[in-house]
Amino acid sequence: MSRPMMVHGYADIQVEHDDGARTADVTDLVTQVQSTDDINTAYATLEVSLYNSVNGRDRRINFDNGDWLIFKNHGVEWFRGRIFNRDIDAELMETLTAYDTNAYLTKNEITRKFTKQTAGDILRRLCREFDLGVNAIDDTGYVIPKLSVENETLFSTFKKAIEKTEKQTGKRYVLYNFRGNVALREESFFTPGRVIEEGQSIMSANYSQSIEDMRGRLIMTGGEDDEYKERKTSQQHIDRYGLTTARESYSGSDVSRSEVRNAAAERFDELTQIDDEASIDALGMDAVRAGRRAYFREQSSGIVGLYRVTAHTHTYENGQHTMSLNVTRVGDLPAGV
């Protein structure tokens, strides 16, 4: 019997278990796999549900915390990480929860001062010091004059560095894990792919918009004793939505006027946007993941354009693959699409 063609929504999974002594294919025990990730967390989670018995009385495989799980769909690896939690009931139904190795960015703390380093340099140094493998770390460009942290996790330290970088450059970066190694890529590294549409892939959708956090005026200060001050105003927004003002400080004394100016421009662009959030349930597509962008067209709810995926849950069960996404709009559909 020939193997079905790979289509969106079809699952052909493989789950491997590595206990340090051997690696075994345990796919035949698996009843469901869920893969989740969120742009605000450091790591992805894999939850594997399985029936761990061959005779209804004895466990077939001894899964232990610290063991490795490797997950593939259609022959492509999408997750590699360690088991951190396991649960089994009297019926030998077992649930394994694994995190990729980015989890160790949240489980180590430092007190450190970094001087004249990029966010990429800082991440690479942290990975080297704490024995984390690295796949690829893009050159983030902006040299941070000074960054000090006290009793903070590696992830919190990196977040501070990358947020400063994004404010100065306007570029966004995606932290993820590739085959057990830390990776950092500019968002544009991942192409959005084809349009995900109603009637073909989208099963349900919900869309909300809010101007609660919108501001038409920004006053940002920075430098020693707030010596630099930047004012940004959009009269168009004030006329349409009323006068709303934000006052913010660009942290650190060792900053230049140009850094405060760049940060104010980037922040004001965020403040003048209508907050929107959409949730979508669709046939599964493995490459649609948190931090990446995708095109959507769902006319009824108004979800039309280019959206950034802020969180995902991919579910694989009974040969089917579905995904639940949270997304936010960042652009339009390509011309002519």
C-alpha positions, 0 to 999 in steps of 0.5 A: 500500500502506497504512503499517502501524499503529505497534505496539511492536516495529515499526520505521519508522526514518529516519537523516539525515546533516548534514555542514554543507553539506547534510542527506541521508536515508541510511536506505536504506544502514542495516542496523542502529541501536542507541541506548544510554544509562545513568543514570551517563553524561552522554550517549546513544550512537547506533551506525549500521551501514550498507552504504556503496556502490551498486556494491560498489566506491565509497563512496556517502557521505563520513561524517566525524567531527564530522558530525551524525546525526539518528535518528527512529522513526515520525516522532519524533526520538529522537537528534541528535548528532555522529559521534565514531568511524567504522570501515569495512572492505574490503567497505564495511560502515561503522559510525558512532558518534555522541554527543549534545551532552551529551558535551561536559559530559565534555570540558570541565574547570573549577576553580570555586567556586559560592555559594548556587546551585541545581543547575539554576542551576549547570547553566544557567551551565555550558551558557551558558559552554561554548556548549551549547544548553538545552532545559529545566532544571527549578527544583531548589529547594534552594540549595547554600550552597557547592560547590567543584571543582578540575580536574573535568568539567562533568558531575562538577560537575553530579553533585555539585550534583544529588546534594546536591539529591537528598539534601536534597529526596528528589526525583530528576532526569533529565539527557538531551538533546532535539534537540541541547540539554541538558535536566533534568527532575524524574523525575515529569515522565515518566509510566510509561505502560502496564504492560509484561507477559509474554506481550505484550511481555516476551521474557525477564527475570532478577531478582536481590536482595542484602542485601550493602550493607544497613545497619540503623544509620547514623551521619552527621556533618557541619559543621566538625569534624563538629559535627553528628551524626545517628543512624538505627536500624531495630530491625526490620532489625536483628532480621531481618538482624542488626546492620550499621552505616554511618558517613558524613560529609556533605561540606563545613564550611559546612552546617547541622544541618538539612542533615545531618539531611535527608541522613541521613534520605535516605541511611538510607532507601537503606541499609535497602532490599534492593538489586535489579536486573533485566534485561529483553528486550522488544519496543521502546518508544521512550519507555522510556529510562534515567532514566525509570520503567516498570511491569512484570509478569513473574510468573515472575521476580518483576519486578512493580511500578514500576521505574526504567530504569538503562540501555537498548539499543534495537535497530532492524533489519529492521523490528523494534524490540527493547529490552534494559533494566536496571531497579531497583524503586521502587514498586508497580503501581497499584491494580486493574491 
